[in-house]
Amino acid sequence: MRRYTRYKEKKEYEETFLVGGKLKVNEEFNDVWKEGQQLKLSDLEYRILKLLMSKRNKIFSAQNIYESVWGEPYFYCSNNTVMVHIRKLRSKIEDDPARPVYIQTEWGRGYRFGAS
């Protein structure tokens, strides 16, 4: 009887998602879906996307992104690293990477997630 009540008290598992436009990110299992299709993202690409989606319309500088995702101090040469990963991420999630809807560039300031 004790085991029954103990197991009964356990809460049901609840998945959490970040949703923006056609994208759906499962925060628990690091899955990204677009229009019902699962996308293959690297761990760094997933973490960049999750960071940008977690605070919509907030502009993240390359330094913010690098220090948050890589967990290392930012050096000026790290800017290229962020740009390359953003470009690869856009090629996977955007319909037209030349005209991004999801990851938008704010010239001279950084990047933001723009889809609602």
C-alpha positions as CSV (number, residue, x, y, z in Angstrom):
1,M,0.0,0.0,0.0
2,R,2.8,2.4,0.8
3,R,4.5,1.8,-2.5
4,Y,1.3,2.5,-4.3
5,T,0.8,5.9,-2.7
6,R,4.5,6.8,-3.2
7,Y,4.3,6.1,-6.9
8,K,1.0,7.7,-7.2
9,E,2.5,11.0,-5.8
10,K,5.0,11.2,-8.6
11,K,4.2,13.9,-11.0
12,E,3.5,13.2,-14.7
13,Y,6.4,14.0,-17.0
14,E,5.8,17.3,-18.8
15,E,7.9,18.3,-21.8
16,T,8.6,21.9,-22.4
17,F,8.9,23.5,-25.8
18,L,10.0,26.8,-27.2
19,V,7.9,27.7,-30.3
20,G,8.5,30.4,-32.8
21,G,7.0,30.5,-36.3
22,K,7.3,27.0,-37.8
23,L,10.0,26.0,-35.3
24,K,9.5,23.9,-32.2
25,V,12.3,23.2,-29.8
26,N,12.1,20.5,-27.2
27,E,14.1,21.8,-24.2
28,E,14.4,18.4,-22.5
29,F,15.6,16.3,-25.4
30,N,17.4,18.9,-27.6
31,D,15.2,18.2,-30.6
32,V,14.2,20.8,-33.1
33,W,11.2,20.4,-35.4
34,K,10.2,22.5,-38.4
35,E,6.8,21.8,-39.9
36,G,6.7,18.3,-38.5
37,Q,10.2,17.4,-39.8
38,Q,13.0,16.9,-37.3
39,L,16.1,18.9,-38.0
40,K,19.7,17.7,-37.4
41,L,21.5,20.3,-35.5
42,S,24.9,20.1,-33.8
43,D,25.0,20.7,-30.1
44,L,26.4,24.2,-30.5
45,E,23.8,25.1,-33.1
46,Y,21.0,23.8,-30.8
47,R,22.4,25.8,-27.9
48,I,22.6,29.0,-30.0
49,L,19.0,28.6,-31.2
50,K,17.7,27.8,-27.7
51,L,19.5,30.9,-26.3
52,L,18.0,33.2,-29.0
53,M,14.5,31.7,-28.7
54,S,14.5,31.9,-24.9
55,K,14.5,35.7,-25.0
56,R,12.7,36.7,-28.2
57,N,13.6,40.1,-29.8
58,K,16.5,40.5,-27.3
59,I,19.6,41.4,-29.2
60,F,22.6,39.2,-28.4
61,S,26.0,40.4,-29.3
62,A,28.6,37.9,-30.6
63,Q,30.2,38.2,-27.2
64,N,27.0,37.3,-25.4
65,I,26.4,34.3,-27.6
66,Y,30.0,33.1,-27.4
67,E,30.3,33.3,-23.6
68,S,26.8,31.8,-23.1
69,V,27.2,28.9,-25.5
70,W,30.9,28.1,-25.4
71,G,31.3,29.0,-21.7
72,E,34.7,30.6,-22.4
73,P,36.0,34.2,-22.4
74,Y,35.4,36.1,-25.6
75,F,38.3,37.3,-27.7
76,Y,37.8,39.4,-30.9
77,C,38.8,36.4,-33.1
78,S,35.9,34.5,-31.6
79,N,33.5,36.7,-33.6
80,N,34.2,34.6,-36.8
81,T,33.3,31.4,-34.8
82,V,29.9,32.8,-33.9
83,M,29.2,34.1,-37.5
84,V,30.1,30.7,-39.0
85,H,27.8,28.8,-36.6
86,I,24.9,31.3,-37.2
87,R,25.4,30.8,-41.0
88,K,25.2,27.0,-40.6
89,L,22.2,27.3,-38.3
90,R,20.4,29.6,-40.8
91,S,21.0,27.1,-43.6
92,K,19.2,24.5,-41.6
93,I,16.2,26.4,-40.2
94,E,15.5,29.2,-42.7
95,D,13.4,28.7,-45.8
96,D,15.7,31.3,-47.5
97,P,18.9,31.8,-45.6
98,A,19.7,34.9,-47.7
99,R,16.5,36.5,-46.2
100,P,16.3,35.2,-42.6
101,V,13.1,35.2,-40.7
102,Y,14.1,33.4,-37.6
103,I,17.7,34.6,-36.8
104,Q,17.9,38.2,-37.8
105,T,21.1,40.4,-37.8
106,E,21.0,43.7,-36.2
107,W,24.0,45.4,-37.9
108,G,26.7,46.5,-35.4
109,R,24.8,45.1,-32.5
110,G,24.3,41.3,-32.8
111,Y,21.5,38.7,-33.5
112,R,18.0,38.2,-32.4
113,F,15.2,35.7,-32.9
114,G,12.5,37.5,-34.7
115,A,9.7,35.0,-35.5
116,S,6.7,35.0,-33.2
